[in-house]
Amino acid sequence: MPLEQPIAMRSSRDITNNPDWIAEQVDRLLGFEVLCKLLTADPRPIPPGSLADKIGVYKGYSHTILSDIRTRQLNG
């Protein structure tokens, strides 16, 4: 009877570790984080590094989003 591979050594089929899947889901993941903040009435800002880790993007992504929002507001 062959020995099974330990769980820690098995290949992961967790889709959330797939960079392509993360890239497709960034908006949804960001929306979920904002929703959680609103539902818990937590007034503290989400640190950019923490947000980046939660949604799988680079640390400056939150700055990019805020810049895009400001640009859209200025352009009407």
N, CA, C and O atoms as a Maestro MAE file, in Angstrom:
{
 s_m_m2io_version
 :::
 2.0.0
}

f_m_ct {
 s_m_title
 :::
 protein
 m_atom[304] {
  # First column is atom index #
  i_m_mmod_type
  r_m_x_coord
  r_m_y_coord
  r_m_z_coord
  i_m_residue_number
  s_m_chain_name
  s_m_pdb_residue_name
  s_m_pdb_atom_name
  i_m_atomic_number
  :::
  1 25 0.846 -1.174 0.000 1 A "MET " " N  " 7
  2 3 0.000 0.000 0.000 1 A "MET " " CA " 6
  3 2 0.894 1.241 0.000 1 A "MET " " C  " 6
  4 15 1.675 1.428 0.933 1 A "MET " " O  " 8
  5 25 0.796 2.105 -1.038 2 A "PRO " " N  " 7
  6 3 1.647 3.300 -1.109 2 A "PRO " " CA " 6
  7 2 1.220 4.331 -0.062 2 A "PRO " " C  " 6
  8 15 0.045 4.451 0.283 2 A "PRO " " O  " 8
  9 25 2.206 5.060 0.424 3 A "LEU " " N  " 7
  10 3 1.928 6.127 1.389 3 A "LEU " " CA " 6
  11 2 1.388 7.353 0.665 3 A "LEU " " C  " 6
  12 15 1.853 7.703 -0.419 3 A "LEU " " O  " 8
  13 25 0.422 7.985 1.265 4 A "GLU " " N  " 7
  14 3 -0.110 9.220 0.688 4 A "GLU " " CA " 6
  15 2 0.807 10.380 1.007 4 A "GLU " " C  " 6
  16 15 1.512 10.372 2.016 4 A "GLU " " O  " 8
  17 25 0.793 11.372 0.142 5 A "GLN " " N  " 7
  18 3 1.566 12.584 0.386 5 A "GLN " " CA " 6
  19 2 0.937 13.350 1.537 5 A "GLN " " C  " 6
  20 15 -0.288 13.409 1.639 5 A "GLN " " O  " 8
  21 25 1.761 13.946 2.417 6 A "PRO " " N  " 7
  22 3 1.196 14.770 3.486 6 A "PRO " " CA " 6
  23 2 0.373 15.913 2.899 6 A "PRO " " C  " 6
  24 15 0.665 16.404 1.809 6 A "PRO " " O  " 8
  25 25 -0.645 16.325 3.622 7 A "ILE " " N  " 7
  26 3 -1.542 17.377 3.138 7 A "ILE " " CA " 6
  27 2 -0.778 18.619 2.734 7 A "ILE " " C  " 6
  28 15 -1.089 19.220 1.706 7 A "ILE " " O  " 8
  29 25 0.229 19.026 3.524 8 A "ALA " " N  " 7
  30 3 0.982 20.243 3.233 8 A "ALA " " CA " 6
  31 2 1.760 20.144 1.928 8 A "ALA " " C  " 6
  32 15 2.136 21.172 1.365 8 A "ALA " " O  " 8
  33 25 2.008 18.952 1.439 9 A "MET " " N  " 7
  34 3 2.800 18.782 0.230 9 A "MET " " CA " 6
  35 2 1.952 18.530 -1.011 9 A "MET " " C  " 6
  36 15 2.486 18.470 -2.118 9 A "MET " " O  " 8
  37 25 0.663 18.385 -0.848 10 A "ARG " " N  " 7
  38 3 -0.214 18.162 -1.997 10 A "ARG " " CA " 6
  39 2 -0.343 19.456 -2.782 10 A "ARG " " C  " 6
  40 15 -0.279 20.548 -2.217 10 A "ARG " " O  " 8
  41 25 -0.523 19.323 -4.077 11 A "SER " " N  " 7
  42 3 -0.689 20.523 -4.888 11 A "SER " " CA " 6
  43 2 -2.021 21.189 -4.540 11 A "SER " " C  " 6
  44 15 -3.034 20.522 -4.330 11 A "SER " " O  " 8
  45 25 -1.990 22.500 -4.485 12 A "SER " " N  " 7
  46 3 -3.182 23.251 -4.115 12 A "SER " " CA " 6
  47 2 -4.072 23.464 -5.335 12 A "SER " " C  " 6
  48 15 -3.603 23.888 -6.392 12 A "SER " " O  " 8
  49 25 -5.331 23.172 -5.180 13 A "ARG " " N  " 7
  50 3 -6.295 23.452 -6.245 13 A "ARG " " CA " 6
  51 2 -7.190 24.613 -5.845 13 A "ARG " " C  " 6
  52 15 -8.246 24.836 -6.437 13 A "ARG " " O  " 8
  53 25 -6.751 25.348 -4.831 14 A "ASP " " N  " 7
  54 3 -7.502 26.499 -4.354 14 A "ASP " " CA " 6
  55 2 -7.436 27.603 -5.391 14 A "ASP " " C  " 6
  56 15 -6.365 28.156 -5.642 14 A "ASP " " O  " 8
  57 25 -8.554 27.927 -5.990 15 A "ILE " " N  " 7
  58 3 -8.601 28.908 -7.071 15 A "ILE " " CA " 6
  59 2 -8.163 30.305 -6.602 15 A "ILE " " C  " 6
  60 15 -7.711 31.118 -7.408 15 A "ILE " " O  " 8
  61 25 -8.298 30.575 -5.308 16 A "THR " " N  " 7
  62 3 -7.928 31.903 -4.809 16 A "THR " " CA " 6
  63 2 -6.421 32.129 -4.807 16 A "THR " " C  " 6
  64 15 -5.972 33.251 -4.572 16 A "THR " " O  " 8
  65 25 -5.639 31.100 -5.061 17 A "ASN " " N  " 7
  66 3 -4.191 31.259 -5.190 17 A "ASN " " CA " 6
  67 2 -3.769 31.502 -6.635 17 A "ASN " " C  " 6
  68 15 -2.585 31.703 -6.905 17 A "ASN " " O  " 8
  69 25 -4.705 31.487 -7.550 18 A "ASN " " N  " 7
  70 3 -4.418 31.643 -8.971 18 A "ASN " " CA " 6
  71 2 -4.389 33.130 -9.341 18 A "ASN " " C  " 6
  72 15 -5.413 33.801 -9.211 18 A "ASN " " O  " 8
  73 25 -3.245 33.667 -9.799 19 A "PRO " " N  " 7
  74 3 -3.144 35.089 -10.141 19 A "PRO " " CA " 6
  75 2 -4.134 35.532 -11.219 19 A "PRO " " C  " 6
  76 15 -4.625 36.660 -11.180 19 A "PRO " " O  " 8
  77 25 -4.428 34.661 -12.171 20 A "ASP " " N  " 7
  78 3 -5.398 35.018 -13.220 20 A "ASP " " CA " 6
  79 2 -6.793 35.209 -12.633 20 A "ASP " " C  " 6
  80 15 -7.515 36.133 -13.009 20 A "ASP " " O  " 8
  81 25 -7.160 34.331 -11.712 21 A "TRP " " N  " 7
  82 3 -8.469 34.448 -11.063 21 A "TRP " " CA " 6
  83 2 -8.531 35.731 -10.237 21 A "TRP " " C  " 6
  84 15 -9.536 36.441 -10.268 21 A "TRP " " O  " 8
  85 25 -7.471 36.028 -9.508 22 A "ILE " " N  " 7
  86 3 -7.429 37.247 -8.695 22 A "ILE " " CA " 6
  87 2 -7.599 38.475 -9.584 22 A "ILE " " C  " 6
  88 15 -8.367 39.378 -9.250 22 A "ILE " " O  " 8
  89 25 -6.891 38.519 -10.709 23 A "ALA " " N  " 7
  90 3 -6.984 39.663 -11.613 23 A "ALA " " CA " 6
  91 2 -8.419 39.876 -12.108 23 A "ALA " " C  " 6
  92 15 -8.858 41.012 -12.285 23 A "ALA " " O  " 8
  93 25 -9.138 38.782 -12.326 24 A "GLU " " N  " 7
  94 3 -10.521 38.874 -12.788 24 A "GLU " " CA " 6
  95 2 -11.482 39.302 -11.678 24 A "GLU " " C  " 6
  96 15 -12.565 39.813 -11.963 24 A "GLU " " O  " 8
  97 25 -11.099 39.101 -10.430 25 A "GLN " " N  " 7
  98 3 -12.001 39.311 -9.298 25 A "GLN " " CA " 6
  99 2 -11.686 40.541 -8.448 25 A "GLN " " C  " 6
  100 15 -12.360 40.763 -7.443 25 A "GLN " " O  " 8
  101 25 -10.688 41.346 -8.811 26 A "VAL " " N  " 7
  102 3 -10.227 42.450 -7.968 26 A "VAL " " CA " 6
  103 2 -11.366 43.388 -7.585 26 A "VAL " " C  " 6
  104 15 -11.484 43.752 -6.415 26 A "VAL " " O  " 8
  105 25 -12.202 43.787 -8.527 27 A "ASP " " N  " 7
  106 3 -13.303 44.709 -8.215 27 A "ASP " " CA " 6
  107 2 -14.278 44.104 -7.213 27 A "ASP " " C  " 6
  108 15 -14.732 44.777 -6.288 27 A "ASP " " O  " 8
  109 25 -14.589 42.848 -7.405 28 A "ARG " " N  " 7
  110 3 -15.508 42.165 -6.485 28 A "ARG " " CA " 6
  111 2 -14.893 42.056 -5.089 28 A "ARG " " C  " 6
  112 15 -15.571 42.293 -4.088 28 A "ARG " " O  " 8
  113 25 -13.618 41.701 -5.025 29 A "LEU " " N  " 7
  114 3 -12.943 41.583 -3.740 29 A "LEU " " CA " 6
  115 2 -12.843 42.933 -3.034 29 A "LEU " " C  " 6
  116 15 -13.027 43.016 -1.820 29 A "LEU " " O  " 8
  117 25 -12.555 43.979 -3.786 30 A "LEU " " N  " 7
  118 3 -12.493 45.322 -3.218 30 A "LEU " " CA " 6
  119 2 -13.863 45.738 -2.696 30 A "LEU " " C  " 6
  120 15 -13.967 46.279 -1.595 30 A "LEU " " O  " 8
  121 25 -14.897 45.496 -3.462 31 A "GLY " " N  " 7
  122 3 -16.253 45.809 -3.026 31 A "GLY " " CA " 6
  123 2 -16.636 45.078 -1.752 31 A "GLY " " C  " 6
  124 15 -17.304 45.640 -0.885 31 A "GLY " " O  " 8
  125 25 -16.216 43.826 -1.638 32 A "PHE " " N  " 7
  126 3 -16.499 43.045 -0.439 32 A "PHE " " CA " 6
  127 2 -15.824 43.666 0.782 32 A "PHE " " C  " 6
  128 15 -16.434 43.749 1.848 32 A "PHE " " O  " 8
  129 25 -14.584 44.099 0.640 33 A "GLU " " N  " 7
  130 3 -13.868 44.714 1.762 33 A "GLU " " CA " 6
  131 2 -14.545 46.015 2.191 33 A "GLU " " C  " 6
  132 15 -14.675 46.281 3.386 33 A "GLU " " O  " 8
  133 25 -14.974 46.818 1.230 34 A "VAL " " N  " 7
  134 3 -15.681 48.067 1.548 34 A "VAL " " CA " 6
  135 2 -17.013 47.751 2.218 34 A "VAL " " C  " 6
  136 15 -17.374 48.398 3.201 34 A "VAL " " O  " 8
  137 25 -17.746 46.775 1.708 35 A "LEU " " N  " 7
  138 3 -19.016 46.370 2.308 35 A "LEU " " CA " 6
  139 2 -18.822 45.942 3.762 35 A "LEU " " C  " 6
  140 15 -19.600 46.330 4.634 35 A "LEU " " O  " 8
  141 25 -17.795 45.148 4.022 36 A "CYS " " N  " 7
  142 3 -17.515 44.710 5.403 36 A "CYS " " CA " 6
  143 2 -17.271 45.904 6.317 36 A "CYS " " C  " 6
  144 15 -17.744 45.920 7.454 36 A "CYS " " O  " 8
  145 25 -16.539 46.902 5.835 37 A "LYS " " N  " 7
  146 3 -16.282 48.101 6.642 37 A "LYS " " CA " 6
  147 2 -17.597 48.833 6.936 37 A "LYS " " C  " 6
  148 15 -17.814 49.296 8.055 37 A "LYS " " O  " 8
  149 25 -18.459 48.934 5.944 38 A "LEU " " N  " 7
  150 3 -19.732 49.629 6.132 38 A "LEU " " CA " 6
  151 2 -20.656 48.870 7.083 38 A "LEU " " C  " 6
  152 15 -21.287 49.471 7.952 38 A "LEU " " O  " 8
  153 25 -20.732 47.571 6.919 39 A "LEU " " N  " 7
  154 3 -21.630 46.774 7.759 39 A "LEU " " CA " 6
  155 2 -21.201 46.741 9.224 39 A "LEU " " C  " 6
  156 15 -22.037 46.627 10.121 39 A "LEU " " O  " 8
  157 25 -19.904 46.840 9.455 40 A "THR " " N  " 7
  158 3 -19.415 46.840 10.834 40 A "THR " " CA " 6
  159 2 -19.283 48.257 11.389 40 A "THR " " C  " 6
  160 15 -18.878 48.444 12.536 40 A "THR " " O  " 8
  161 25 -19.627 49.257 10.570 41 A "ALA " " N  " 7
  162 3 -19.537 50.673 10.951 41 A "ALA " " CA " 6
  163 2 -18.162 51.010 11.519 41 A "ALA " " C  " 6
  164 15 -18.045 51.743 12.501 41 A "ALA " " O  " 8
  165 25 -17.138 50.473 10.895 42 A "ASP " " N  " 7
  166 3 -15.759 50.699 11.319 42 A "ASP " " CA " 6
  167 2 -15.227 51.938 10.606 42 A "ASP " " C  " 6
  168 15 -15.001 51.893 9.397 42 A "ASP " " O  " 8
  169 25 -15.019 53.049 11.326 43 A "PRO " " N  " 7
  170 3 -14.587 54.293 10.684 43 A "PRO " " CA " 6
  171 2 -13.094 54.348 10.358 43 A "PRO " " C  " 6
  172 15 -12.643 55.268 9.676 43 A "PRO " " O  " 8
  173 25 -12.334 53.378 10.838 44 A "ARG " " N  " 7
  174 3 -10.889 53.402 10.592 44 A "ARG " " CA " 6
  175 2 -10.593 53.095 9.129 44 A "ARG " " C  " 6
  176 15 -11.237 52.236 8.528 44 A "ARG " " O  " 8
  177 25 -9.610 53.803 8.553 45 A "PRO " " N  " 7
  178 3 -9.240 53.504 7.160 45 A "PRO " " CA " 6
  179 2 -8.584 52.131 7.045 45 A "PRO " " C  " 6
  180 15 -7.976 51.636 7.995 45 A "PRO " " O  " 8
  181 25 -8.715 51.540 5.893 46 A "ILE " " N  " 7
  182 3 -8.052 50.265 5.630 46 A "ILE " " CA " 6
  183 2 -6.634 50.605 5.170 46 A "ILE " " C  " 6
  184 15 -6.466 51.278 4.153 46 A "ILE " " O  " 8
  185 25 -5.619 50.155 5.895 47 A "PRO " " N  " 7
  186 3 -4.241 50.441 5.462 47 A "PRO " " CA " 6
  187 2 -3.987 49.862 4.066 47 A "PRO " " C  " 6
  188 15 -4.404 48.739 3.784 47 A "PRO " " O  " 8
  189 25 -3.309 50.616 3.187 48 A "PRO " " N  " 7
  190 3 -3.079 50.138 1.818 48 A "PRO " " CA " 6
  191 2 -2.433 48.755 1.744 48 A "PRO " " C  " 6
  192 15 -2.806 47.942 0.897 48 A "PRO " " O  " 8
  193 25 -1.471 48.483 2.622 49 A "GLY " " N  " 7
  194 3 -0.815 47.171 2.603 49 A "GLY " " CA " 6
  195 2 -1.766 46.051 2.962 49 A "GLY " " C  " 6
  196 15 -1.723 44.975 2.365 49 A "GLY " " O  " 8
  197 25 -2.623 46.299 3.936 50 A "SER " " N  " 7
  198 3 -3.603 45.297 4.356 50 A "SER " " CA " 6
  199 2 -4.616 45.050 3.248 50 A "SER " " C  " 6
  200 15 -4.959 43.906 2.951 50 A "SER " " O  " 8
  201 25 -5.089 46.131 2.641 51 A "LEU " " N  " 7
  202 3 -6.044 45.998 1.540 51 A "LEU " " CA " 6
  203 2 -5.416 45.228 0.384 51 A "LEU " " C  " 6
  204 15 -6.051 44.355 -0.207 51 A "LEU " " O  " 8
  205 25 -4.180 45.553 0.070 52 A "ALA " " N  " 7
  206 3 -3.482 44.871 -1.023 52 A "ALA " " CA " 6
  207 2 -3.387 43.377 -0.753 52 A "ALA " " C  " 6
  208 15 -3.598 42.567 -1.656 52 A "ALA " " O  " 8
  209 25 -3.074 43.011 0.474 53 A "ASP " " N  " 7
  210 3 -2.979 41.594 0.819 53 A "ASP " " CA " 6
  211 2 -4.332 40.895 0.707 53 A "ASP " " C  " 6
  212 15 -4.409 39.752 0.257 53 A "ASP " " O  " 8
  213 25 -5.392 41.580 1.113 54 A "LYS " " N  " 7
  214 3 -6.718 40.952 1.101 54 A "LYS " " CA " 6
  215 2 -7.265 40.750 -0.300 54 A "LYS " " C  " 6
  216 15 -7.955 39.764 -0.559 54 A "LYS " " O  " 8
  217 25 -6.965 41.680 -1.217 55 A "ILE " " N  " 7
  218 3 -7.544 41.565 -2.560 55 A "ILE " " CA " 6
  219 2 -6.525 41.118 -3.598 55 A "ILE " " C  " 6
  220 15 -6.862 40.981 -4.774 55 A "ILE " " O  " 8
  221 25 -5.276 40.887 -3.179 56 A "GLY " " N  " 7
  222 3 -4.275 40.312 -4.074 56 A "GLY " " CA " 6
  223 2 -3.711 41.249 -5.111 56 A "GLY " " C  " 6
  224 15 -3.445 40.832 -6.238 56 A "GLY " " O  " 8
  225 25 -3.519 42.516 -4.757 57 A "VAL " " N  " 7
  226 3 -2.952 43.484 -5.698 57 A "VAL " " CA " 6
  227 2 -1.729 44.153 -5.075 57 A "VAL " " C  " 6
  228 15 -1.373 43.877 -3.930 57 A "VAL " " O  " 8
  229 25 -1.095 45.030 -5.840 58 A "TYR " " N  " 7
  230 3 0.083 45.724 -5.338 58 A "TYR " " CA " 6
  231 2 -0.324 46.801 -4.339 58 A "TYR " " C  " 6
  232 15 -1.473 47.242 -4.313 58 A "TYR " " O  " 8
  233 25 0.625 47.210 -3.529 59 A "LYS " " N  " 7
  234 3 0.364 48.116 -2.416 59 A "LYS " " CA " 6
  235 2 -0.188 49.483 -2.859 59 A "LYS " " C  " 6
  236 15 -0.958 50.096 -2.119 59 A "LYS " " O  " 8
  237 25 0.185 49.963 -4.031 60 A "GLY " " N  " 7
  238 3 -0.258 51.269 -4.508 60 A "GLY " " CA " 6
  239 2 -1.609 51.253 -5.206 60 A "GLY " " C  " 6
  240 15 -2.047 52.280 -5.724 60 A "GLY " " O  " 8
  241 25 -2.271 50.115 -5.227 61 A "TYR " " N  " 7
  242 3 -3.545 49.983 -5.940 61 A "TYR " " CA " 6
  243 2 -4.613 50.916 -5.388 61 A "TYR " " C  " 6
  244 15 -5.389 51.492 -6.151 61 A "TYR " " O  " 8
  245 25 -4.660 51.071 -4.060 62 A "SER " " N  " 7
  246 3 -5.683 51.952 -3.475 62 A "SER " " CA " 6
  247 2 -5.469 53.393 -3.927 62 A "SER " " C  " 6
  248 15 -6.442 54.115 -4.145 62 A "SER " " O  " 8
  249 25 -4.230 53.825 -4.071 63 A "HIS " " N  " 7
  250 3 -3.944 55.177 -4.566 63 A "HIS " " CA " 6
  251 2 -4.432 55.320 -6.016 63 A "HIS " " C  " 6
  252 15 -4.992 56.351 -6.390 63 A "HIS " " O  " 8
  253 25 -4.218 54.291 -6.814 64 A "THR " " N  " 7
  254 3 -4.668 54.300 -8.203 64 A "THR " " CA " 6
  255 2 -6.184 54.432 -8.286 64 A "THR " " C  " 6
  256 15 -6.697 55.191 -9.109 64 A "THR " " O  " 8
  257 25 -6.897 53.707 -7.447 65 A "ILE " " N  " 7
  258 3 -8.357 53.767 -7.442 65 A "ILE " " CA " 6
  259 2 -8.835 55.163 -7.057 65 A "ILE " " C  " 6
  260 15 -9.721 55.720 -7.704 65 A "ILE " " O  " 8
  261 25 -8.247 55.726 -6.001 66 A "LEU " " N  " 7
  262 3 -8.650 57.066 -5.563 66 A "LEU " " CA " 6
  263 2 -8.349 58.111 -6.635 66 A "LEU " " C  " 6
  264 15 -9.139 59.035 -6.832 66 A "LEU " " O  " 8
  265 25 -7.239 57.979 -7.318 67 A "SER " " N  " 7
  266 3 -6.906 58.905 -8.411 67 A "SER " " CA " 6
  267 2 -7.925 58.798 -9.540 67 A "SER " " C  " 6
  268 15 -8.342 59.810 -10.102 67 A "SER " " O  " 8
  269 25 -8.323 57.570 -9.871 68 A "ASP " " N  " 7
  270 3 -9.337 57.367 -10.914 68 A "ASP " " CA " 6
  271 2 -10.671 57.996 -10.525 68 A "ASP " " C  " 6
  272 15 -11.341 58.596 -11.365 68 A "ASP " " O  " 8
  273 25 -11.058 57.864 -9.267 69 A "ILE " " N  " 7
  274 3 -12.320 58.441 -8.793 69 A "ILE " " CA " 6
  275 2 -12.267 59.960 -8.882 69 A "ILE " " C  " 6
  276 15 -13.212 60.592 -9.353 69 A "ILE " " O  " 8
  277 25 -11.160 60.545 -8.428 70 A "ARG " " N  " 7
  278 3 -11.016 62.011 -8.498 70 A "ARG " " CA " 6
  279 2 -11.073 62.502 -9.933 70 A "ARG " " C  " 6
  280 15 -11.711 63.514 -10.220 70 A "ARG " " O  " 8
  281 25 -10.407 61.790 -10.839 71 A "THR " " N  " 7
  282 3 -10.402 62.181 -12.246 71 A "THR " " CA " 6
  283 2 -11.800 62.131 -12.823 71 A "THR " " C  " 6
  284 15 -12.196 63.035 -13.558 71 A "THR " " O  " 8
  285 25 -12.557 61.093 -12.505 72 A "ARG " " N  " 7
  286 3 -13.924 60.961 -13.010 72 A "ARG " " CA " 6
  287 2 -14.828 62.050 -12.451 72 A "ARG " " C  " 6
  288 15 -15.714 62.541 -13.150 72 A "ARG " " O  " 8
  289 25 -14.609 62.434 -11.186 73 A "GLN " " N  " 7
  290 3 -15.418 63.498 -10.591 73 A "GLN " " CA " 6
  291 2 -15.123 64.834 -11.262 73 A "GLN " " C  " 6
  292 15 -16.037 65.624 -11.497 73 A "GLN " " O  " 8
  293 25 -13.866 65.088 -11.567 74 A "LEU " " N  " 7
  294 3 -13.496 66.334 -12.218 74 A "LEU " " CA " 6
  295 2 -13.990 66.415 -13.658 74 A "LEU " " C  " 6
  296 15 -14.325 67.494 -14.146 74 A "LEU " " O  " 8
  297 25 -14.032 65.284 -14.324 75 A "ASN " " N  " 7
  298 3 -14.461 65.245 -15.725 75 A "ASN " " CA " 6
  299 2 -15.969 65.116 -15.886 75 A "ASN " " C  " 6
  300 15 -16.486 65.092 -17.003 75 A "ASN " " O  " 8
  301 25 -16.661 65.034 -14.767 76 A "GLY " " N  " 7
  302 3 -18.106 65.027 -14.812 76 A "GLY " " CA " 6
  303 2 -18.680 63.684 -14.891 76 A "GLY " " C  " 6
  304 15 -19.901 63.536 -14.936 76 A "GLY " " O  " 8
  :::
 }
 m_bond[303] {
  # First column is bond index #
  i_m_from
  i_m_to
  i_m_order
  :::
  1 1 2 1
  2 2 3 1
  3 3 4 2
  4 3 5 1
  5 5 6 1
  6 6 7 1
  7 7 8 2
  8 7 9 1
  9 9 10 1
  10 10 11 1
  11 11 12 2
  12 11 13 1
  13 13 14 1
  14 14 15 1
  15 15 16 2
  16 15 17 1
  17 17 18 1
  18 18 19 1
  19 19 20 2
  20 19 21 1
  21 21 22 1
  22 22 23 1
  23 23 24 2
  24 23 25 1
  25 25 26 1
  26 26 27 1
  27 27 28 2
  28 27 29 1
  29 29 30 1
  30 30 31 1
  31 31 32 2
  32 31 33 1
  33 33 34 1
  34 34 35 1
  35 35 36 2
  36 35 37 1
  37 37 38 1
  38 38 39 1
  39 39 40 2
  40 39 41 1
  41 41 42 1
  42 42 43 1
  43 43 44 2
  44 43 45 1
  45 45 46 1
  46 46 47 1
  47 47 48 2
  48 47 49 1
  49 49 50 1
  50 50 51 1
  51 51 52 2
  52 51 53 1
  53 53 54 1
  54 54 55 1
  55 55 56 2
  56 55 57 1
  57 57 58 1
  58 58 59 1
  59 59 60 2
  60 59 61 1
  61 61 62 1
  62 62 63 1
  63 63 64 2
  64 63 65 1
  65 65 66 1
  66 66 67 1
  67 67 68 2
  68 67 69 1
  69 69 70 1
  70 70 71 1
  71 71 72 2
  72 71 73 1
  73 73 74 1
  74 74 75 1
  75 75 76 2
  76 75 77 1
  77 77 78 1
  78 78 79 1
  79 79 80 2
  80 79 81 1
  81 81 82 1
  82 82 83 1
  83 83 84 2
  84 83 85 1
  85 85 86 1
  86 86 87 1
  87 87 88 2
  88 87 89 1
  89 89 90 1
  90 90 91 1
  91 91 92 2
  92 91 93 1
  93 93 94 1
  94 94 95 1
  95 95 96 2
  96 95 97 1
  97 97 98 1
  98 98 99 1
  99 99 100 2
  100 99 101 1
  101 101 102 1
  102 102 103 1
  103 103 104 2
  104 103 105 1
  105 105 106 1
  106 106 107 1
  107 107 108 2
  108 107 109 1
  109 109 110 1
  110 110 111 1
  111 111 112 2
  112 111 113 1
  113 113 114 1
  114 114 115 1
  115 115 116 2
  116 115 117 1
  117 117 118 1
  118 118 119 1
  119 119 120 2
  120 119 121 1
  121 121 122 1
  122 122 123 1
  123 123 124 2
  124 123 125 1
  125 125 126 1
  126 126 127 1
  127 127 128 2
  128 127 129 1
  129 129 130 1
  130 130 131 1
  131 131 132 2
  132 131 133 1
  133 133 134 1
  134 134 135 1
  135 135 136 2
  136 135 137 1
  137 137 138 1
  138 138 139 1
  139 139 140 2
  140 139 141 1
  141 141 142 1
  142 142 143 1
  143 143 144 2
  144 143 145 1
  145 145 146 1
  146 146 147 1
  147 147 148 2
  148 147 149 1
  149 149 150 1
  150 150 151 1
  151 151 152 2
  152 151 153 1
  153 153 154 1
  154 154 155 1
  155 155 156 2
  156 155 157 1
  157 157 158 1
  158 158 159 1
  159 159 160 2
  160 159 161 1
  161 161 162 1
  162 162 163 1
  163 163 164 2
  164 163 165 1
  165 165 166 1
  166 166 167 1
  167 167 168 2
  168 167 169 1
  169 169 170 1
  170 170 171 1
  171 171 172 2
  172 171 173 1
  173 173 174 1
  174 174 175 1
  175 175 176 2
  176 175 177 1
  177 177 178 1
  178 178 179 1
  179 179 180 2
  180 179 181 1
  181 181 182 1
  182 182 183 1
  183 183 184 2
  184 183 185 1
  185 185 186 1
  186 186 187 1
  187 187 188 2
  188 187 189 1
  189 189 190 1
  190 190 191 1
  191 191 192 2
  192 191 193 1
  193 193 194 1
  194 194 195 1
  195 195 196 2
  196 195 197 1
  197 197 198 1
  198 198 199 1
  199 199 200 2
  200 199 201 1
  201 201 202 1
  202 202 203 1
  203 203 204 2
  204 203 205 1
  205 205 206 1
  206 206 207 1
  207 207 208 2
  208 207 209 1
  209 209 210 1
  210 210 211 1
  211 211 212 2
  212 211 213 1
  213 213 214 1
  214 214 215 1
  215 215 216 2
  216 215 217 1
  217 217 218 1
  218 218 219 1
  219 219 220 2
  220 219 221 1
  221 221 222 1
  222 222 223 1
  223 223 224 2
  224 223 225 1
  225 225 226 1
  226 226 227 1
  227 227 228 2
  228 227 229 1
  229 229 230 1
  230 230 231 1
  231 231 232 2
  232 231 233 1
  233 233 234 1
  234 234 235 1
  235 235 236 2
  236 235 237 1
  237 237 238 1
  238 238 239 1
  239 239 240 2
  240 239 241 1
  241 241 242 1
  242 242 243 1
  243 243 244 2
  244 243 245 1
  245 245 246 1
  246 246 247 1
  247 247 248 2
  248 247 249 1
  249 249 250 1
  250 250 251 1
  251 251 252 2
  252 251 253 1
  253 253 254 1
  254 254 255 1
  255 255 256 2
  256 255 257 1
  257 257 258 1
  258 258 259 1
  259 259 260 2
  260 259 261 1
  261 261 262 1
  262 262 263 1
  263 263 264 2
  264 263 265 1
  265 265 266 1
  266 266 267 1
  267 267 268 2
  268 267 269 1
  269 269 270 1
  270 270 271 1
  271 271 272 2
  272 271 273 1
  273 273 274 1
  274 274 275 1
  275 275 276 2
  276 275 277 1
  277 277 278 1
  278 278 279 1
  279 279 280 2
  280 279 281 1
  281 281 282 1
  282 282 283 1
  283 283 284 2
  284 283 285 1
  285 285 286 1
  286 286 287 1
  287 287 288 2
  288 287 289 1
  289 289 290 1
  290 290 291 1
  291 291 292 2
  292 291 293 1
  293 293 294 1
  294 294 295 1
  295 295 296 2
  296 295 297 1
  297 297 298 1
  298 298 299 1
  299 299 300 2
  300 299 301 1
  301 301 302 1
  302 302 303 1
  303 303 304 2
  :::
 }
}
